[in-house]
């Protein structure tokens, strides 16, 4: 596996210049393009559901898928988000004009791909290479596209005495080969995507003698196995049990009715399968909307609760603000304030603590002024020591009383 040229790598690096994790995204994209040569990168505008547009790198082209022993190229498109690898990319199936989308569990009618790998995307662990490998395995079991049925041409009935019955080789409903190969995995009588043609676009060109949309048979020199041979018995015509005879109008009518019935049954089966898949997609969307509605209801309830709590706190703050304004207005009027009434304890224990604190503070001031008197020779040393000894003993008792009161009141020591 050769490395990509420097021009391509430089172009990818320039395209991813606006990506948040440009280095990780560039390595992821280059590893995919090195392995899957059918994919190409291109910067295009992606339109989201809300109408917004964003320029993203688009990996579009084909990937090889093995279905019933044959390899087919499935056209896909991978839009890599600018937050890669934190968010999963958006993937679509891009059918050609000759193809229809096979709506199912993994693809909706718009071609969008739904995979568990995308739903359970793990940042910096999931990557594009693993995503494509999951697509190949999933589409091998559930092909996302199928070829359109060739439009039948209306031809007049042959003016001959014999008309083949259904299954006799040529007729309204087909010949020796069934018009749709059976597919029990796809849920309806549709055929798988176009086969891979070596060295060319993955859809074969029409050639004379080949039914459009069907792989060429092995017997005709093609590379794919032939259609299964018809198992219907040869028709028995009127006038004999195996010989040639004239087919009556009743045989013609039965043949036409059988052909129309088979065609209507196929179309109804295909339509039913498609509508059932679309219904499943709508149910899944309804479930997502229901879950989103429940989450929104929870968020609204939480917001209402927070709003009520906020309004309650605002009312409390407004009341406190009114009280502060009243106190400020009283102070501004220069009203006389009684010192003894400025602080009023609410309990006797607190009043005792307050008185002890005030007396202890006065004792400390007295000791200070005694020291100043000694320094100024106002009192002698003996008088100073005597008074300081008494005040210190009183101060010690007051402090012990305050500590005991604080313990009784349950205050921090």
Legacy VTK file of the C-alpha trace (Angstrom):
# vtk DataFile Version 3.0
C-alpha trace
ASCII
DATASET POLYDATA
POINTS 413 float
0.000 0.000 0.000
1.705 3.131 -1.242
1.663 6.415 0.557
-0.358 9.364 -0.693
1.558 12.049 -2.551
2.540 15.231 -0.775
0.210 17.358 -2.916
-2.866 15.439 -1.737
-1.756 15.525 1.893
-1.103 19.265 1.664
-4.546 19.781 0.135
-6.203 17.794 2.924
-4.247 19.769 5.521
-5.436 23.035 3.955
-9.048 21.824 3.868
-8.916 20.931 7.569
-7.289 24.200 8.676
-10.519 25.370 10.368
-11.125 22.053 12.185
-10.587 21.979 15.944
-8.538 18.766 15.916
-7.050 19.140 12.454
-4.088 16.795 12.976
-6.201 13.903 14.274
-8.820 14.422 11.530
-6.159 14.597 8.819
-4.594 11.301 9.904
-8.047 9.693 10.038
-9.008 10.904 6.544
-5.655 9.952 4.978
-5.823 6.421 6.426
-9.253 5.950 4.802
-8.217 7.333 1.400
-5.098 5.138 1.352
-7.144 1.946 1.768
-10.397 2.751 -0.081
-9.366 4.146 -3.461
-13.008 4.595 -4.512
-13.419 7.501 -2.069
-12.371 11.090 -2.707
-12.347 14.143 -0.454
-14.038 17.444 -1.251
-14.911 20.573 0.739
-18.645 21.300 0.393
-21.356 23.164 2.286
-23.625 21.000 4.431
-27.125 22.344 5.159
-28.440 21.365 8.618
-32.093 20.865 9.551
-32.332 24.397 10.957
-31.189 25.890 7.650
-27.662 26.754 8.792
-24.742 25.986 6.483
-21.210 24.905 7.301
-18.298 23.982 5.066
-17.213 20.412 5.870
-14.982 17.826 4.258
-16.991 15.196 2.384
-15.628 11.716 1.645
-17.727 10.556 -1.286
-17.419 7.659 -3.688
-17.897 3.909 -3.403
-16.931 1.157 -0.982
-16.695 -2.567 -1.891
-19.406 -4.775 -0.378
-19.629 -8.559 -0.746
-23.184 -9.808 -1.242
-23.911 -13.500 -1.923
-20.357 -14.136 -3.114
-20.208 -11.150 -5.490
-18.501 -7.809 -4.848
-20.482 -4.615 -5.428
-19.586 -0.949 -5.082
-22.022 0.992 -2.909
-22.055 4.795 -3.393
-21.822 6.614 -0.056
-21.046 10.056 1.328
-19.400 10.716 4.724
-19.558 14.272 6.110
-16.843 14.730 8.735
-17.827 17.261 11.420
-15.463 20.131 12.298
-15.414 18.787 15.879
-14.127 15.349 14.774
-13.407 13.014 16.516
-15.548 14.344 19.370
-18.733 13.974 17.288
-19.771 11.199 14.919
-19.849 11.967 11.169
-23.073 12.071 9.123
-23.320 9.317 6.519
-25.608 8.935 3.506
-26.187 6.513 0.646
-26.058 8.320 -2.725
-27.973 6.214 -5.260
-27.368 6.760 -8.970
-30.297 7.478 -11.355
-30.481 3.736 -12.071
-30.838 2.787 -8.412
-33.411 3.040 -5.626
-32.817 3.269 -1.884
-33.727 0.096 -0.017
-35.334 1.576 3.117
-34.696 -0.545 6.171
-33.336 -0.633 9.687
-30.053 1.015 8.742
-31.107 3.426 5.941
-34.127 5.766 5.810
-35.948 7.081 2.745
-33.574 10.069 2.529
-30.545 7.788 2.336
-29.251 8.644 5.835
-27.372 5.778 7.450
-28.121 4.652 11.017
-25.588 2.307 12.620
-24.895 1.326 16.247
-21.279 2.352 15.620
-22.453 5.919 14.902
-24.906 5.969 17.820
-22.240 4.706 20.275
-19.442 6.869 18.850
-16.560 7.168 21.355
-14.306 10.255 20.943
-10.630 9.467 20.199
-11.498 5.755 20.066
-13.932 5.429 17.151
-12.566 6.380 13.716
-13.606 6.584 10.058
-11.782 3.395 9.099
-13.733 1.353 11.644
-16.965 3.053 10.524
-16.442 2.013 6.889
-15.616 -1.568 7.910
-18.882 -1.715 9.885
-20.726 -0.375 6.804
-19.206 -3.098 4.614
-20.273 -5.855 7.015
-23.767 -4.393 7.552
-24.465 -3.722 3.864
-23.277 -7.241 3.035
-26.274 -8.535 4.983
-28.681 -5.663 4.230
-27.937 -4.004 0.858
-28.991 -0.317 0.978
-29.782 0.063 -2.752
-31.200 -1.963 -5.599
-31.527 -1.497 -9.349
-34.667 -0.022 -10.823
-36.879 -2.442 -12.711
-36.562 -2.076 -16.502
-39.590 -0.358 -18.000
-41.570 -2.908 -20.043
-42.282 -1.983 -23.646
-45.815 -2.400 -24.877
-45.979 -4.610 -27.948
-49.057 -5.852 -29.798
-50.066 -9.445 -29.414
-48.621 -11.666 -32.144
-51.115 -12.670 -34.758
-50.386 -16.346 -34.604
-52.384 -19.325 -33.412
-49.975 -20.049 -30.563
-49.184 -17.853 -27.495
-46.727 -19.024 -24.805
-47.946 -19.393 -21.277
-46.102 -17.746 -18.316
-42.715 -19.369 -17.745
-42.478 -20.968 -21.191
-39.559 -18.816 -22.377
-41.115 -15.464 -23.296
-44.277 -13.760 -22.199
-45.726 -10.978 -20.131
-44.375 -12.138 -16.796
-40.947 -13.324 -17.904
-39.408 -16.363 -19.535
-36.944 -18.987 -18.531
-35.413 -16.548 -15.995
-37.388 -14.809 -13.285
-37.531 -11.016 -13.635
-36.307 -10.550 -9.995
-33.823 -12.907 -8.344
-35.204 -14.042 -4.970
-33.699 -12.358 -1.942
-34.875 -13.629 1.434
-32.466 -11.296 3.218
-33.841 -8.097 1.661
-37.466 -8.818 2.489
-38.820 -8.405 -1.037
-38.200 -9.556 -4.583
-35.593 -6.979 -5.507
-32.090 -7.582 -6.713
-28.867 -6.414 -5.065
-26.782 -3.390 -6.090
-24.837 -3.318 -9.324
-21.783 -5.615 -9.479
-18.190 -4.440 -9.638
-16.702 -4.268 -13.135
-12.878 -4.474 -13.081
-11.196 -1.275 -14.202
-14.399 0.713 -14.635
-17.178 2.443 -12.705
-18.885 -0.024 -10.421
-22.037 -0.271 -12.520
-21.967 -2.291 -15.784
-22.829 -0.763 -19.137
-25.759 -2.138 -21.058
-24.874 -4.541 -23.864
-27.061 -6.189 -26.467
-28.698 -9.313 -25.221
-28.281 -8.285 -21.567
-31.140 -7.210 -19.288
-30.384 -3.786 -17.714
-29.634 -4.016 -14.007
-28.758 -7.760 -14.076
-25.213 -9.178 -13.982
-24.235 -11.103 -17.150
-24.576 -14.843 -16.936
-21.647 -17.201 -16.870
-22.929 -18.964 -19.911
-22.787 -15.796 -21.967
-19.124 -15.252 -21.169
-19.712 -13.056 -18.097
-18.100 -13.173 -14.681
-21.185 -13.917 -12.578
-23.188 -17.116 -12.116
-26.155 -17.656 -14.480
-29.800 -17.302 -13.492
-31.378 -20.454 -12.135
-33.148 -22.491 -14.801
-36.897 -22.493 -14.931
-38.576 -25.253 -13.006
-42.020 -24.692 -14.483
-43.408 -27.559 -16.562
-44.026 -27.110 -20.236
-47.539 -25.879 -21.004
-50.166 -28.259 -22.163
-52.121 -26.847 -25.091
-55.622 -27.679 -26.136
-56.003 -30.668 -28.346
-53.492 -32.982 -26.792
-51.324 -33.822 -23.764
-47.959 -32.503 -24.855
-48.382 -32.141 -28.548
-48.942 -28.906 -30.428
-52.467 -27.588 -30.494
-54.380 -24.340 -30.679
-54.451 -22.213 -27.475
-57.911 -20.994 -26.750
-58.953 -17.518 -25.532
-59.389 -18.989 -22.076
-55.690 -19.890 -21.963
-54.787 -16.377 -23.076
-57.021 -14.832 -20.426
-55.580 -17.071 -17.678
-52.062 -16.240 -18.840
-52.708 -12.502 -18.714
-54.430 -12.711 -15.339
-51.554 -14.742 -13.906
-48.976 -12.282 -15.246
-50.847 -9.269 -13.907
-51.392 -10.983 -10.564
-47.698 -11.794 -10.197
-46.694 -8.256 -11.118
-49.202 -6.685 -8.717
-48.136 -9.045 -5.949
-44.482 -8.060 -6.397
-45.301 -4.366 -6.430
-47.530 -4.639 -3.362
-44.842 -6.600 -1.531
-42.211 -3.987 -2.382
-44.536 -1.129 -1.419
-45.458 -2.829 1.852
-41.814 -3.390 2.740
-40.928 0.229 1.974
-43.873 1.622 3.952
-43.099 -0.667 6.872
-39.495 0.557 6.949
-40.646 4.188 6.789
-43.112 3.501 9.607
-40.288 2.080 11.703
-38.243 5.214 11.031
-41.175 7.400 12.080
-41.634 5.366 15.254
-37.981 5.774 16.080
-38.251 9.530 15.492
-41.368 9.659 17.679
-39.503 7.888 20.486
-36.644 10.372 20.240
-39.091 13.281 20.341
-40.862 11.774 23.357
-37.573 11.379 25.213
-36.630 14.953 24.306
-39.997 16.208 25.556
-39.473 14.456 28.899
-36.020 15.994 29.264
-37.390 19.443 28.443
-40.163 19.004 31.011
-37.578 18.140 33.676
-35.512 21.191 32.732
-38.572 23.457 32.874
-39.486 22.068 36.315
-35.975 22.680 37.599
-35.968 26.210 36.167
-39.312 27.003 37.817
-38.016 25.706 41.142
-34.852 27.794 40.864
-36.938 30.819 39.880
-39.162 30.455 42.966
-36.104 30.109 45.216
-34.520 33.158 43.610
-37.666 35.239 44.097
-37.770 34.188 47.768
-34.163 35.280 48.283
-34.876 38.581 46.514
-37.765 39.271 48.910
-35.554 38.529 51.918
-32.833 40.857 50.614
-35.376 43.593 50.010
-36.611 43.288 53.597
-33.065 43.460 54.941
-32.375 46.459 52.742
-35.445 48.234 54.170
-34.241 47.545 57.706
-30.788 48.904 56.912
-32.273 52.031 55.378
-34.372 52.615 58.527
-31.325 52.236 60.787
-29.304 54.583 58.578
-32.068 57.167 58.710
-32.097 56.939 62.535
-28.356 57.465 62.729
-28.518 60.378 60.334
-30.955 62.183 62.686
-28.190 62.280 65.375
-30.372 60.635 67.956
-28.722 60.001 71.321
-27.772 56.370 71.814
-27.622 54.931 75.339
-24.425 52.923 75.634
-25.959 50.523 78.126
-28.850 49.822 75.793
-26.791 49.633 72.602
-26.038 45.960 73.269
-28.738 43.916 74.980
-28.043 40.190 75.543
-30.930 37.856 74.923
-30.107 35.492 77.845
-28.585 35.794 81.335
-25.617 33.645 80.328
-24.744 36.016 77.494
-25.194 39.021 79.837
-22.765 37.462 82.346
-20.285 36.825 79.532
-20.615 40.422 78.331
-20.080 41.874 81.808
-17.049 39.649 82.378
-15.544 40.727 79.072
-16.105 44.421 79.859
-14.565 44.082 83.350
-11.579 42.144 81.988
-10.968 44.867 79.409
-11.152 47.539 82.191
-8.697 45.533 84.330
-6.227 45.384 81.449
-6.502 49.156 81.017
-5.899 49.660 84.765
-2.726 47.572 84.643
-1.539 49.654 81.693
-2.054 52.965 83.490
-0.361 51.647 86.671
2.654 50.862 84.537
2.568 54.397 83.148
2.350 55.833 86.709
5.375 53.785 87.795
7.325 54.966 84.789
6.468 58.604 85.608
7.393 58.142 89.311
3.837 58.927 90.370
3.635 55.710 92.443
6.395 53.680 93.988
7.304 50.112 93.156
5.697 48.511 96.218
2.309 50.113 95.517
2.600 49.130 91.845
3.333 45.484 92.589
0.549 45.259 95.149
-2.090 46.703 92.792
-0.889 44.735 89.763
-0.991 41.477 91.771
-4.622 42.081 92.734
-5.682 43.155 89.227
-3.920 40.200 87.602
-5.680 37.763 89.945
-9.014 39.421 89.061
-8.210 39.339 85.362
-7.404 35.611 85.545
-10.723 34.870 87.248
-12.636 36.909 84.679
-11.007 35.099 81.772
-11.773 31.714 83.351
-15.395 32.804 83.803
-15.651 33.840 80.124
-14.216 30.502 79.001
-16.705 28.606 81.152
-19.604 30.716 79.797
-18.540 30.054 76.221
-18.496 26.313 76.879
-21.981 26.448 78.405
-23.261 28.497 75.444
-21.754 26.055 72.923
-19.487 28.681 71.380
-16.053 28.044 69.936
-13.300 28.355 72.538
LINES 1 414
413 0 1 2 3 4 5 6 7 8 9 10 11 12 13 14 15 16 17 18 19 20 21 22 23 24 25 26 27 28 29 30 31 32 33 34 35 36 37 38 39 40 41 42 43 44 45 46 47 48 49 50 51 52 53 54 55 56 57 58 59 60 61 62 63 64 65 66 67 68 69 70 71 72 73 74 75 76 77 78 79 80 81 82 83 84 85 86 87 88 89 90 91 92 93 94 95 96 97 98 99 100 101 102 103 104 105 106 107 108 109 110 111 112 113 114 115 116 117 118 119 120 121 122 123 124 125 126 127 128 129 130 131 132 133 134 135 136 137 138 139 140 141 142 143 144 145 146 147 148 149 150 151 152 153 154 155 156 157 158 159 160 161 162 163 164 165 166 167 168 169 170 171 172 173 174 175 176 177 178 179 180 181 182 183 184 185 186 187 188 189 190 191 192 193 194 195 196 197 198 199 200 201 202 203 204 205 206 207 208 209 210 211 212 213 214 215 216 217 218 219 220 221 222 223 224 225 226 227 228 229 230 231 232 233 234 235 236 237 238 239 240 241 242 243 244 245 246 247 248 249 250 251 252 253 254 255 256 257 258 259 260 261 262 263 264 265 266 267 268 269 270 271 272 273 274 275 276 277 278 279 280 281 282 283 284 285 286 287 288 289 290 291 292 293 294 295 296 297 298 299 300 301 302 303 304 305 306 307 308 309 310 311 312 313 314 315 316 317 318 319 320 321 322 323 324 325 326 327 328 329 330 331 332 333 334 335 336 337 338 339 340 341 342 343 344 345 346 347 348 349 350 351 352 353 354 355 356 357 358 359 360 361 362 363 364 365 366 367 368 369 370 371 372 373 374 375 376 377 378 379 380 381 382 383 384 385 386 387 388 389 390 391 392 393 394 395 396 397 398 399 400 401 402 403 404 405 406 407 408 409 410 411 412
